[in-house]
Amino acid sequence: MAPKNAQSNKKQATAAAKAVKKGSYAGKKTKVRTSTTFRRPKTLELSRAPKYPRVSIPKQPRLDAGKILIHPLNTESAMKKIEEHNTLVFIVDTKANKRQIKAALKTQYDVECVKVNTLIRPDGTKKAFARLTADTDALDIAATKLAIV
């Protein structure tokens, strides 16, 4: 006695033979390569969900508003800048950039700067010239908030 699925096997075989005779198999499709170098495919990278923090205390920023502005200058040339050009002159941290100096002035003294010019002095410190907006008076800020006039 033949097995029960022999009938279905025969049906499947005849269907396969018919398909081969008809020619339904078109062959393996080849991928068109546009580059001569092989690049490994990008795979799924799941975002991390750590069970515990790897460092106990997060790092503090190297420069904050208090560390950037070291002190204002009150030399004769600095006073001339304050009176004639509406510009405040500061000694700042050497690692601070112009954007950081501008932000530090905003947070510490509540003044808006038009632009900041910097230079490195011969003694190695950085000097910043902060040009204030037309509506704020540098002489008034120097007298009230900086107490240098």
N, CA, C and O atoms as a GROMACS GRO file, in nm:
protein
  596
    1MET      N    1   0.084  -0.118   0.000
    1MET     CA    2   0.000   0.000   0.000
    1MET      C    3   0.089   0.125   0.000
    1MET      O    4   0.184   0.133   0.077
    2ALA      N    5   0.057   0.221  -0.088
    2ALA     CA    6   0.135   0.344  -0.102
    2ALA      C    7   0.102   0.441   0.012
    2ALA      O    8  -0.008   0.440   0.065
    3PRO      N    9   0.200   0.526   0.049
    3PRO     CA   10   0.173   0.624   0.155
    3PRO      C   11   0.065   0.724   0.111
    3PRO      O   12   0.039   0.742  -0.008
    4LYS      N   13   0.002   0.788   0.211
    4LYS     CA   14  -0.111   0.877   0.183
    4LYS      C   15  -0.070   0.999   0.101
    4LYS      O   16  -0.147   1.046   0.016
    5ASN      N   17   0.049   1.050   0.126
    5ASN     CA   18   0.089   1.172   0.054
    5ASN      C   19   0.156   1.142  -0.080
    5ASN      O   20   0.209   1.233  -0.143
    6ALA      N   21   0.155   1.020  -0.123
    6ALA     CA   22   0.213   0.983  -0.252
    6ALA      C   23   0.137   1.052  -0.365
    6ALA      O   24   0.196   1.094  -0.464
    7GLN      N   25   0.005   1.064  -0.348
    7GLN     CA   26  -0.078   1.130  -0.448
    7GLN      C   27  -0.038   1.278  -0.462
    7GLN      O   28  -0.026   1.331  -0.573
    8SER      N   29  -0.017   1.343  -0.346
    8SER     CA   30   0.019   1.486  -0.350
    8SER      C   31   0.162   1.504  -0.402
    8SER      O   32   0.193   1.603  -0.468
    9ASN      N   33   0.250   1.405  -0.371
    9ASN     CA   34   0.387   1.411  -0.422
    9ASN      C   35   0.387   1.402  -0.574
    9ASN      O   36   0.463   1.470  -0.642
   10LYS      N   37   0.301   1.315  -0.626
   10LYS     CA   38   0.293   1.296  -0.770
   10LYS      C   39   0.240   1.423  -0.837
   10LYS      O   40   0.289   1.464  -0.943
   11LYS      N   41   0.141   1.484  -0.774
   11LYS     CA   42   0.082   1.607  -0.827
   11LYS      C   43   0.187   1.720  -0.829
   11LYS      O   44   0.196   1.798  -0.923
   12GLN      N   45   0.264   1.724  -0.720
   12GLN     CA   46   0.369   1.826  -0.708
   12GLN      C   47   0.478   1.805  -0.814
   12GLN      O   48   0.528   1.901  -0.872
   13ALA      N   49   0.513   1.679  -0.837
   13ALA     CA   50   0.617   1.646  -0.936
   13ALA      C   51   0.572   1.681  -1.076
   13ALA      O   52   0.650   1.733  -1.156
   14THR      N   53   0.446   1.653  -1.108
   14THR     CA   54   0.396   1.685  -1.243
   14THR      C   55   0.390   1.837  -1.263
   14THR      O   56   0.418   1.886  -1.372
   15ALA      N   57   0.353   1.909  -1.158
   15ALA     CA   58   0.349   2.055  -1.167
   15ALA      C   59   0.489   2.110  -1.190
   15ALA      O   60   0.507   2.204  -1.268
   16ALA      N   61   0.588   2.053  -1.122
   16ALA     CA   62   0.727   2.097  -1.138
   16ALA      C   63   0.776   2.066  -1.278
   16ALA      O   64   0.846   2.148  -1.340
   17ALA      N   65   0.741   1.948  -1.330
   17ALA     CA   66   0.783   1.908  -1.465
   17ALA      C   67   0.722   2.002  -1.569
   17ALA      O   68   0.788   2.040  -1.665
   18LYS      N   69   0.595   2.037  -1.548
   18LYS     CA   70   0.526   2.128  -1.639
   18LYS      C   71   0.593   2.266  -1.638
   18LYS      O   72   0.610   2.330  -1.742
   19ALA      N   73   0.631   2.310  -1.517
   19ALA     CA   74   0.696   2.441  -1.503
   19ALA      C   75   0.832   2.442  -1.572
   19ALA      O   76   0.870   2.541  -1.634
   20VAL      N   77   0.906   2.330  -1.559
   20VAL     CA   78   1.038   2.321  -1.623
   20VAL      C   79   1.023   2.322  -1.774
   20VAL      O   80   1.100   2.386  -1.846
   21LYS      N   81   0.922   2.249  -1.823
   21LYS     CA   82   0.897   2.241  -1.967
   21LYS      C   83   0.857   2.378  -2.023
   21LYS      O   84   0.898   2.417  -2.132
   22LYS      N   85   0.775   2.450  -1.944
   22LYS     CA   86   0.728   2.581  -1.986
   22LYS      C   87   0.842   2.683  -1.983
   22LYS      O   88   0.851   2.772  -2.067
   23GLY      N   89   0.930   2.667  -1.882
   23GLY     CA   90   1.045   2.757  -1.870
   23GLY      C   91   1.015   2.879  -1.785
   23GLY      O   92   1.045   2.991  -1.824
   24SER      N   93   0.955   2.857  -1.668
   24SER     CA   94   0.921   2.969  -1.581
   24SER      C   95   1.043   3.023  -1.505
   24SER      O   96   1.039   3.136  -1.455
   25TYR      N   97   1.150   2.943  -1.495
   25TYR     CA   98   1.269   2.986  -1.422
   25TYR      C   99   1.354   3.076  -1.511
   25TYR      O  100   1.404   3.032  -1.615
   26ALA      N  101   1.368   3.200  -1.472
   26ALA     CA  102   1.440   3.297  -1.554
   26ALA      C  103   1.587   3.305  -1.518
   26ALA      O  104   1.662   3.377  -1.585
   27GLY      N  105   1.632   3.234  -1.416
   27GLY     CA  106   1.771   3.240  -1.372
   27GLY      C  107   1.788   3.336  -1.257
   27GLY      O  108   1.698   3.413  -1.223
   28LYS      N  109   1.906   3.331  -1.198
   28LYS     CA  110   1.934   3.414  -1.081
   28LYS      C  111   1.954   3.559  -1.125
   28LYS      O  112   2.029   3.587  -1.218
   29LYS      N  113   1.887   3.650  -1.057
   29LYS     CA  114   1.904   3.792  -1.085
   29LYS      C  115   2.036   3.838  -1.024
   29LYS      O  116   2.065   3.808  -0.908
   30THR      N  117   2.115   3.911  -1.101
   30THR     CA  118   2.241   3.962  -1.048
   30THR      C  119   2.226   4.109  -1.012
   30THR      O  120   2.158   4.185  -1.082
   31LYS      N  121   2.289   4.147  -0.902
   31LYS     CA  122   2.282   4.285  -0.855
   31LYS      C  123   2.378   4.370  -0.937
   31LYS      O  124   2.492   4.331  -0.960
   32VAL      N  125   2.332   4.486  -0.979
   32VAL     CA  126   2.416   4.576  -1.056
   32VAL      C  127   2.505   4.652  -0.959
   32VAL      O  128   2.456   4.721  -0.870
   33ARG      N  129   2.636   4.638  -0.976
   33ARG     CA  130   2.731   4.707  -0.889
   33ARG      C  131   2.782   4.832  -0.960
   33ARG      O  132   2.823   4.827  -1.076
   34THR      N  133   2.778   4.942  -0.890
   34THR     CA  134   2.816   5.070  -0.951
   34THR      C  135   2.954   5.116  -0.907
   34THR      O  136   3.006   5.214  -0.961
   35SER      N  137   3.014   5.048  -0.810
   35SER     CA  138   3.145   5.088  -0.760
   35SER      C  139   3.241   4.970  -0.764
   35SER      O  140   3.199   4.855  -0.756
   36THR      N  141   3.369   4.999  -0.776
   36THR     CA  142   3.468   4.891  -0.781
   36THR      C  143   3.505   4.842  -0.642
   36THR      O  144   3.559   4.732  -0.627
   37THR      N  145   3.476   4.922  -0.539
   37THR     CA  146   3.509   4.880  -0.402
   37THR      C  147   3.388   4.820  -0.334
   37THR      O  148   3.275   4.867  -0.350
   38PHE      N  149   3.413   4.716  -0.257
   38PHE     CA  150   3.304   4.653  -0.182
   38PHE      C  151   3.290   4.720  -0.047
   38PHE      O  152   3.388   4.733   0.027
   39ARG      N  153   3.170   4.764  -0.016
   39ARG     CA  154   3.142   4.825   0.114
   39ARG      C  155   3.053   4.731   0.193
   39ARG      O  156   2.951   4.682   0.144
   40ARG      N  157   3.093   4.706   0.317
   40ARG     CA  158   3.014   4.619   0.403
   40ARG      C  159   2.879   4.686   0.430
   40ARG      O  160   2.874   4.806   0.458
   41PRO      N  161   2.769   4.610   0.421
   41PRO     CA  162   2.638   4.674   0.439
   41PRO      C  163   2.616   4.721   0.583
   41PRO      O  164   2.663   4.658   0.678
   42LYS      N  165   2.544   4.832   0.597
   42LYS     CA  166   2.512   4.885   0.729
   42LYS      C  167   2.404   4.797   0.790
   42LYS      O  168   2.303   4.766   0.726
   43THR      N  169   2.425   4.756   0.914
   43THR     CA  170   2.327   4.673   0.982
   43THR      C  171   2.261   4.753   1.092
   43THR      O  172   2.303   4.865   1.123
   44LEU      N  173   2.159   4.698   1.151
   44LEU     CA  174   2.082   4.766   1.255
   44LEU      C  175   2.166   4.788   1.379
   44LEU      O  176   2.224   4.694   1.434
   45GLU      N  177   2.173   4.913   1.423
   45GLU     CA  178   2.242   4.946   1.548
   45GLU      C  179   2.139   5.000   1.645
   45GLU      O  180   2.087   5.110   1.627
   46LEU      N  181   2.111   4.923   1.748
   46LEU     CA  182   2.013   4.965   1.847
   46LEU      C  183   2.075   5.068   1.941
   46LEU      O  184   2.194   5.061   1.971
   47SER      N  185   1.993   5.162   1.986
   47SER     CA  186   2.043   5.261   2.081
   47SER      C  187   2.064   5.194   2.216
   47SER      O  188   1.993   5.101   2.253
   48ARG      N  189   2.164   5.242   2.290
   48ARG     CA  190   2.200   5.179   2.415
   48ARG      C  191   2.099   5.208   2.525
   48ARG      O  192   2.043   5.317   2.534
   49ALA      N  193   2.078   5.108   2.608
   49ALA     CA  194   1.993   5.124   2.726
   49ALA      C  195   2.070   5.065   2.844
   49ALA      O  196   2.043   4.953   2.886
   50PRO      N  197   2.167   5.142   2.898
   50PRO     CA  198   2.252   5.086   3.003
   50PRO      C  199   2.177   5.058   3.132
   50PRO      O  200   2.084   5.129   3.169
   51LYS      N  201   2.220   4.952   3.199
   51LYS     CA  202   2.157   4.914   3.326
   51LYS      C  203   2.202   5.008   3.438
   51LYS      O  204   2.128   5.031   3.534
   52TYR      N  205   2.325   5.061   3.427
   52TYR     CA  206   2.378   5.153   3.528
   52TYR      C  207   2.474   5.249   3.460
   52TYR      O  208   2.529   5.216   3.355
   53PRO      N  209   2.496   5.368   3.516
   53PRO     CA  210   2.588   5.463   3.453
   53PRO      C  211   2.732   5.416   3.463
   53PRO      O  212   2.774   5.361   3.565
   54ARG      N  213   2.810   5.437   3.357
   54ARG     CA  214   2.949   5.393   3.355
   54ARG      C  215   3.042   5.489   3.429
   54ARG      O  216   3.148   5.448   3.476
   55VAL      N  217   3.003   5.616   3.439
   55VAL     CA  218   3.079   5.712   3.519
   55VAL      C  219   2.988   5.765   3.629
   55VAL      O  220   2.870   5.792   3.607
   56SER      N  221   3.044   5.781   3.748
   56SER     CA  222   2.962   5.818   3.862
   56SER      C  223   2.918   5.964   3.857
   56SER      O  224   2.803   5.995   3.890
   57ILE      N  225   3.008   6.053   3.815
   57ILE     CA  226   2.976   6.196   3.812
   57ILE      C  227   2.997   6.247   3.670
   57ILE      O  228   3.104   6.226   3.613
   58PRO      N  229   2.897   6.315   3.610
   58PRO     CA  230   2.917   6.369   3.476
   58PRO      C  231   3.021   6.481   3.478
   58PRO      O  232   3.033   6.554   3.577
   59LYS      N  233   3.096   6.495   3.368
   59LYS     CA  234   3.202   6.595   3.360
   59LYS      C  235   3.143   6.736   3.360
   59LYS      O  236   3.041   6.762   3.296
   60GLN      N  237   3.208   6.825   3.434
   60GLN     CA  238   3.170   6.965   3.434
   60GLN      C  239   3.232   7.033   3.311
   60GLN      O  240   3.340   6.994   3.268
   61PRO      N  241   3.165   7.132   3.255
   61PRO     CA  242   3.225   7.201   3.141
   61PRO      C  243   3.354   7.272   3.182
   61PRO      O  244   3.363   7.326   3.292
   62ARG      N  245   3.453   7.272   3.093
   62ARG     CA  246   3.583   7.333   3.125
   62ARG      C  247   3.569   7.483   3.148
   62ARG      O  248   3.630   7.539   3.240
   63LEU      N  249   3.490   7.546   3.065
   63LEU     CA  250   3.473   7.691   3.076
   63LEU      C  251   3.327   7.724   3.098
   63LEU      O  252   3.242   7.690   3.016
   64ASP      N  253   3.296   7.791   3.209
   64ASP     CA  254   3.162   7.845   3.227
   64ASP      C  255   3.175   7.997   3.230
   64ASP      O  256   3.286   8.051   3.217
   65ALA      N  257   3.063   8.067   3.246
   65ALA     CA  258   3.064   8.213   3.236
   65ALA      C  259   3.159   8.276   3.338
   65ALA      O  260   3.220   8.379   3.310
   66GLY      N  261   3.171   8.215   3.455
   66GLY     CA  262   3.260   8.269   3.559
   66GLY      C  263   3.407   8.252   3.527
   66GLY      O  264   3.490   8.334   3.566
   67LYS      N  265   3.440   8.144   3.456
   67LYS     CA  266   3.580   8.117   3.424
   67LYS      C  267   3.626   8.189   3.298
   67LYS      O  268   3.745   8.215   3.280
   68ILE      N  269   3.532   8.223   3.209
   68ILE     CA  270   3.569   8.285   3.082
   68ILE      C  271   3.618   8.428   3.104
   68ILE      O  272   3.729   8.463   3.062
   69LEU      N  273   3.536   8.511   3.169
   69LEU     CA  274   3.575   8.650   3.193
   69LEU      C  275   3.658   8.656   3.321
   69LEU      O  276   3.605   8.634   3.430
   70ILE      N  277   3.786   8.686   3.309
   70ILE     CA  278   3.873   8.689   3.426
   70ILE      C  279   3.859   8.823   3.498
   70ILE      O  280   3.825   8.825   3.617
   71HIS      N  281   3.884   8.934   3.429
   71HIS     CA  282   3.860   9.067   3.488
   71HIS      C  283   3.856   9.172   3.378
   71HIS      O  284   3.913   9.153   3.271
   72PRO      N  285   3.786   9.285   3.406
   72PRO     CA  286   3.785   9.394   3.308
   72PRO      C  287   3.915   9.473   3.317
   72PRO      O  288   3.979   9.478   3.422
   73LEU      N  289   3.953   9.536   3.206
   73LEU     CA  290   4.072   9.621   3.204
   73LEU      C  291   4.032   9.766   3.226
   73LEU      O  292   3.932   9.812   3.172
   74ASN      N  293   4.111   9.838   3.306
   74ASN     CA  294   4.082   9.980   3.327
   74ASN      C  295   4.205  10.067   3.300
   74ASN      O  296   4.232  10.163   3.372
   75THR      N  297   4.278  10.030   3.195
   75THR     CA  298   4.391  10.113   3.153
   75THR      C  299   4.339  10.236   3.078
   75THR      O  300   4.219  10.245   3.050
   76GLU      N  301   4.427  10.329   3.047
   76GLU     CA  302   4.386  10.451   2.977
   76GLU      C  303   4.328  10.420   2.839
   76GLU      O  304   4.228  10.477   2.798
   77SER      N  305   4.394  10.327   2.769
   77SER     CA  306   4.344  10.291   2.635
   77SER      C  307   4.209  10.220   2.644
   77SER      O  308   4.124  10.238   2.557
   78ALA      N  309   4.190  10.140   2.749
   78ALA     CA  310   4.061  10.072   2.768
   78ALA      C  311   3.952  10.174   2.801
   78ALA      O  312   3.839  10.160   2.754
   79MET      N  313   3.985  10.275   2.881
   79MET     CA  314   3.888  10.379   2.915
   79MET      C  315   3.850  10.460   2.790
   79MET      O  316   3.735  10.501   2.773
   80LYS      N  317   3.948  10.482   2.703
   80LYS     CA  318   3.922  10.554   2.577
   80LYS      C  319   3.824  10.473   2.491
   80LYS      O  320   3.734  10.530   2.430
   81LYS      N  321   3.844  10.341   2.487
   81LYS     CA  322   3.753  10.252   2.412
   81LYS      C  323   3.612  10.261   2.469
   81LYS      O  324   3.515  10.267   2.394
   82ILE      N  325   3.601  10.262   2.602
   82ILE     CA  326   3.470  10.267   2.668
   82ILE      C  327   3.400  10.398   2.631
   82ILE      O  328   3.282  10.397   2.596
   83GLU      N  329   3.471  10.509   2.639
   83GLU     CA  330   3.409  10.641   2.616
   83GLU      C  331   3.380  10.668   2.469
   83GLU      O  332   3.272  10.718   2.436
   84GLU      N  333   3.473  10.635   2.381
   84GLU     CA  334   3.458  10.676   2.241
   84GLU      C  335   3.395  10.570   2.151
   84GLU      O  336   3.325  10.604   2.055
   85HIS      N  337   3.420  10.443   2.181
   85HIS     CA  338   3.374  10.338   2.089
   85HIS      C  339   3.268  10.246   2.148
   85HIS      O  340   3.230  10.147   2.085
   86ASN      N  341   3.218  10.278   2.269
   86ASN     CA  342   3.114  10.197   2.334
   86ASN      C  343   3.157  10.051   2.345
   86ASN      O  344   3.080   9.959   2.317
   87THR      N  345   3.282  10.031   2.385
   87THR     CA  346   3.343   9.898   2.388
   87THR      C  347   3.398   9.868   2.527
   87THR      O  348   3.468   9.951   2.585
   88LEU      N  349   3.368   9.750   2.579
   88LEU     CA  350   3.425   9.705   2.706
   88LEU      C  351   3.546   9.617   2.677
   88LEU      O  352   3.547   9.542   2.579
   89VAL      N  353   3.648   9.627   2.761
   89VAL     CA  354   3.772   9.551   2.740
   89VAL      C  355   3.790   9.457   2.859
   89VAL      O  356   3.787   9.500   2.974
   90PHE      N  357   3.811   9.329   2.829
   90PHE     CA  358   3.826   9.227   2.932
   90PHE      C  359   3.950   9.143   2.907
   90PHE      O  360   3.994   9.127   2.793
   91ILE      N  361   4.006   9.090   3.016
   91ILE     CA  362   4.104   8.983   3.006
   91ILE      C  363   4.022   8.855   3.020
   91ILE      O  364   3.948   8.839   3.117
   92VAL      N  365   4.036   8.764   2.925
   92VAL     CA  366   3.955   8.641   2.923
   92VAL      C  367   4.045   8.519   2.921
   92VAL      O  368   4.166   8.529   2.902
   93ASP      N  369   3.984   8.403   2.940
   93ASP     CA  370   4.057   8.277   2.934
   93ASP      C  371   4.108   8.255   2.792
   93ASP      O  372   4.038   8.286   2.695
   94THR      N  373   4.228   8.202   2.780
   94THR     CA  374   4.288   8.186   2.647
   94THR      C  375   4.216   8.082   2.562
   94THR      O  376   4.224   8.086   2.440
   95LYS      N  377   4.145   7.988   2.626
   95LYS     CA  378   4.075   7.884   2.551
   95LYS      C  379   3.936   7.929   2.505
   95LYS      O  380   3.873   7.859   2.426
   96ALA      N  381   3.889   8.043   2.554
   96ALA     CA  382   3.754   8.091   2.521
   96ALA      C  383   3.750   8.148   2.379
   96ALA      O  384   3.842   8.217   2.337
   97ASN      N  385   3.642   8.116   2.307
   97ASN     CA  386   3.626   8.175   2.174
   97ASN      C  387   3.528   8.292   2.180
   97ASN      O  388   3.472   8.321   2.285
   98LYS      N  389   3.507   8.358   2.068
   98LYS     CA  390   3.427   8.481   2.065
   98LYS      C  391   3.281   8.456   2.103
   98LYS      O  392   3.220   8.538   2.172
   99ARG      N  393   3.227   8.345   2.059
   99ARG     CA  394   3.088   8.313   2.093
   99ARG      C  395   3.072   8.292   2.242
   99ARG      O  396   2.975   8.338   2.302
  100GLN      N  397   3.168   8.222   2.303
  100GLN     CA  398   3.163   8.198   2.447
  100GLN      C  399   3.177   8.328   2.525
  100GLN      O  400   3.110   8.347   2.627
  101ILE      N  401   3.263   8.418   2.480
  101ILE     CA  402   3.282   8.547   2.547
  101ILE      C  403   3.153   8.628   2.540
  101ILE      O  404   3.112   8.689   2.638
  102LYS      N  405   3.090   8.628   2.423
  102LYS     CA  406   2.964   8.700   2.403
  102LYS      C  407   2.855   8.646   2.496
  102LYS      O  408   2.781   8.723   2.557
  103ALA      N  409   2.846   8.513   2.507
  103ALA     CA  410   2.746   8.449   2.594
  103ALA      C  411   2.775   8.478   2.741
  103ALA      O  412   2.682   8.499   2.819
  104ALA      N  413   2.903   8.480   2.779
  104ALA     CA  414   2.940   8.507   2.918
  104ALA      C  415   2.904   8.650   2.956
  104ALA      O  416   2.857   8.674   3.068
  105LEU      N  417   2.924   8.745   2.866
  105LEU     CA  418   2.885   8.884   2.892
  105LEU      C  419   2.734   8.896   2.908
  105LEU      O  420   2.686   8.973   2.991
  106LYS      N  421   2.661   8.820   2.828
  106LYS     CA  422   2.514   8.822   2.837
  106LYS      C  423   2.468   8.768   2.972
  106LYS      O  424   2.379   8.826   3.034
  107THR      N  425   2.527   8.656   3.018
  107THR     CA  426   2.481   8.595   3.143
  107THR      C  427   2.528   8.673   3.266
  107THR      O  428   2.453   8.687   3.362
  108GLN      N  429   2.652   8.726   3.264
  108GLN     CA  430   2.705   8.791   3.384
  108GLN      C  431   2.661   8.936   3.397
  108GLN      O  432   2.632   8.982   3.508
  109TYR      N  433   2.658   9.010   3.287
  109TYR     CA  434   2.631   9.153   3.296
  109TYR      C  435   2.504   9.197   3.224
  109TYR      O  436   2.472   9.316   3.225
  110ASP      N  437   2.430   9.105   3.163
  110ASP     CA  438   2.306   9.135   3.090
  110ASP      C  439   2.326   9.243   2.984
  110ASP      O  440   2.246   9.337   2.974
  111VAL      N  441   2.430   9.231   2.904
  111VAL     CA  442   2.455   9.325   2.795
  111VAL      C  443   2.464   9.249   2.664
  111VAL      O  444   2.516   9.138   2.658
  112GLU      N  445   2.411   9.313   2.558
  112GLU     CA  446   2.418   9.255   2.424
  112GLU      C  447   2.541   9.311   2.353
  112GLU      O  448   2.568   9.431   2.357
  113CYS      N  449   2.614   9.222   2.286
  113CYS     CA  450   2.733   9.264   2.210
  113CYS      C  451   2.701   9.262   2.062
  113CYS      O  452   2.633   9.173   2.012
  114VAL      N  453   2.752   9.363   1.992
  114VAL     CA  454   2.744   9.363   1.846
  114VAL      C  455   2.848   9.267   1.792
  114VAL      O  456   2.819   9.182   1.708
  115LYS      N  457   2.973   9.282   1.843
  115LYS     CA  458   3.079   9.191   1.802
  115LYS      C  459   3.187   9.189   1.908
  115LYS      O  460   3.196   9.277   1.994
  116VAL      N  461   3.270   9.086   1.900
  116VAL     CA  462   3.381   9.069   1.994
  116VAL      C  463   3.509   9.051   1.913
  116VAL      O  464   3.516   8.966   1.824
  117ASN      N  465   3.609   9.133   1.944
  117ASN     CA  466   3.742   9.117   1.885
  117ASN      C  467   3.836   9.069   1.993
  117ASN      O  468   3.827   9.111   2.108
  118THR      N  469   3.927   8.980   1.956
  118THR     CA  470   4.021   8.927   2.055
  118THR      C  471   4.163   8.936   2.003
  118THR      O  472   4.188   8.943   1.883
  119LEU      N  473   4.257   8.937   2.099
  119LEU     CA  474   4.398   8.928   2.064
  119LEU      C  475   4.472   8.861   2.179
  119LEU      O  476   4.426   8.865   2.293
  120ILE      N  477   4.584   8.800   2.147
  120ILE     CA  478   4.670   8.741   2.249
  120ILE      C  479   4.779   8.843   2.280
  120ILE      O  480   4.852   8.886   2.191
  121ARG      N  481   4.790   8.880   2.407
  121ARG     CA  482   4.890   8.979   2.448
  121ARG      C  483   5.028   8.914   2.455
  121ARG      O  484   5.039   8.792   2.462
  122PRO      N  485   5.133   8.995   2.453
  122PRO     CA  486   5.269   8.939   2.461
  122PRO      C  487   5.295   8.856   2.587
  122PRO      O  488   5.380   8.768   2.586
  123ASP      N  489   5.221   8.886   2.696
  123ASP     CA  490   5.239   8.806   2.818
  123ASP      C  491   5.161   8.674   2.815
  123ASP      O  492   5.164   8.599   2.912
  124GLY      N  493   5.091   8.646   2.704
  124GLY     CA  494   5.024   8.518   2.687
  124GLY      C  495   4.877   8.517   2.723
  124GLY      O  496   4.810   8.416   2.703
  125THR      N  497   4.825   8.627   2.778
  125THR     CA  498   4.683   8.632   2.813
  125THR      C  499   4.603   8.681   2.693
  125THR      O  500   4.658   8.740   2.600
  126LYS      N  501   4.472   8.656   2.696
  126LYS     CA  502   4.386   8.697   2.586
  126LYS      C  503   4.306   8.819   2.627
  126LYS      O  504   4.248   8.824   2.736
  127LYS      N  505   4.303   8.917   2.538
  127LYS     CA  506   4.226   9.039   2.562
  127LYS      C  507   4.107   9.038   2.467
  127LYS      O  508   4.121   9.007   2.349
  128ALA      N  509   3.989   9.074   2.520
  128ALA     CA  510   3.868   9.078   2.437
  128ALA      C  511   3.809   9.218   2.438
  128ALA      O  512   3.795   9.280   2.543
  129PHE      N  513   3.775   9.266   2.318
  129PHE     CA  514   3.708   9.395   2.303
  129PHE      C  515   3.564   9.366   2.266
  129PHE      O  516   3.536   9.316   2.156
  130ALA      N  517   3.470   9.396   2.356
  130ALA     CA  518   3.328   9.367   2.333
  130ALA      C  519   3.257   9.496   2.296
  130ALA      O  520   3.236   9.583   2.380
  131ARG      N  521   3.218   9.508   2.169
  131ARG     CA  522   3.145   9.626   2.121
  131ARG      C  523   2.998   9.607   2.157
  131ARG      O  524   2.936   9.509   2.116
  132LEU      N  525   2.943   9.702   2.234
  132LEU     CA  526   2.805   9.692   2.280
  132LEU      C  527   2.709   9.753   2.178
  132LEU      O  528   2.750   9.829   2.091
  133THR      N  529   2.581   9.717   2.191
  133THR     CA  530   2.480   9.770   2.100
  133THR      C  531   2.463   9.920   2.126
  133THR      O  532   2.503   9.970   2.231
  134ALA      N  533   2.403   9.990   2.030
  134ALA     CA  534   2.390  10.136   2.039
  134ALA      C  535   2.299  10.179   2.154
  134ALA      O  536   2.318  10.286   2.211
  135ASP      N  537   2.201  10.095   2.189
  135ASP     CA  538   2.107  10.134   2.295
  135ASP      C  539   2.166  10.119   2.436
  135ASP      O  540   2.112  10.176   2.530
  136THR      N  541   2.277  10.044   2.452
  136THR     CA  542   2.340  10.032   2.584
  136THR      C  543   2.466  10.118   2.588
  136THR      O  544   2.540  10.128   2.489
  137ASP      N  545   2.490  10.180   2.703
  137ASP     CA  546   2.604  10.269   2.719
  137ASP      C  547   2.714  10.197   2.795
  137ASP      O  548   2.694  10.153   2.908
  138ALA      N  549   2.830  10.184   2.733
  138ALA     CA  550   2.943  10.113   2.794
  138ALA      C  551   2.992  10.185   2.919
  138ALA      O  552   3.034  10.120   3.015
  139LEU      N  553   2.988  10.318   2.919
  139LEU     CA  554   3.033  10.396   3.034
  139LEU      C  555   2.944  10.370   3.155
  139LEU      O  556   2.992  10.359   3.267
  140ASP      N  557   2.814  10.360   3.130
  140ASP     CA  558   2.718  10.332   3.237
  140ASP      C  559   2.741  10.192   3.295
  140ASP      O  560   2.740  10.175   3.417
  141ILE      N  561   2.763  10.093   3.209
  141ILE     CA  562   2.788   9.954   3.254
  141ILE      C  563   2.919   9.948   3.331
  141ILE      O  564   2.928   9.881   3.434
  142ALA      N  565   3.022  10.018   3.282
  142ALA     CA  566   3.153  10.018   3.348
  142ALA      C  567   3.142  10.081   3.487
  142ALA      O  568   3.210  10.038   3.580
  143ALA      N  569   3.058  10.182   3.501
  143ALA     CA  570   3.043  10.250   3.630
  143ALA      C  571   2.960  10.168   3.728
  143ALA      O  572   2.996  10.157   3.845
  144THR      N  573   2.849  10.112   3.680
  144THR     CA  574   2.757  10.044   3.773
  144THR      C  575   2.792   9.897   3.797
  144THR      O  576   2.806   9.856   3.912
  145LYS      N  577   2.807   9.820   3.691
  145LYS     CA  578   2.826   9.675   3.707
  145LYS      C  579   2.971   9.634   3.724
  145LYS      O  580   3.000   9.539   3.795
  146LEU      N  581   3.063   9.706   3.659
  146LEU     CA  582   3.204   9.668   3.666
  146LEU      C  583   3.281   9.748   3.771
  146LEU      O  584   3.385   9.703   3.820
  147ALA      N  585   3.231   9.865   3.806
  147ALA     CA  586   3.292   9.955   3.906
  147ALA      C  587   3.438   9.985   3.871
  147ALA      O  588   3.527   9.973   3.956
  148ILE      N  589   3.463  10.024   3.746
  148ILE     CA  590   3.601  10.058   3.707
  148ILE      C  591   3.615  10.205   3.670
  148ILE      O  592   3.728  10.250   3.648
  149VAL      N  593   3.506  10.281   3.663
  149VAL     CA  594   3.515  10.423   3.627
  149VAL      C  595   3.507  10.506   3.754
  149VAL      O  596   3.513  10.629   3.748
   0.00000   0.00000   0.00000
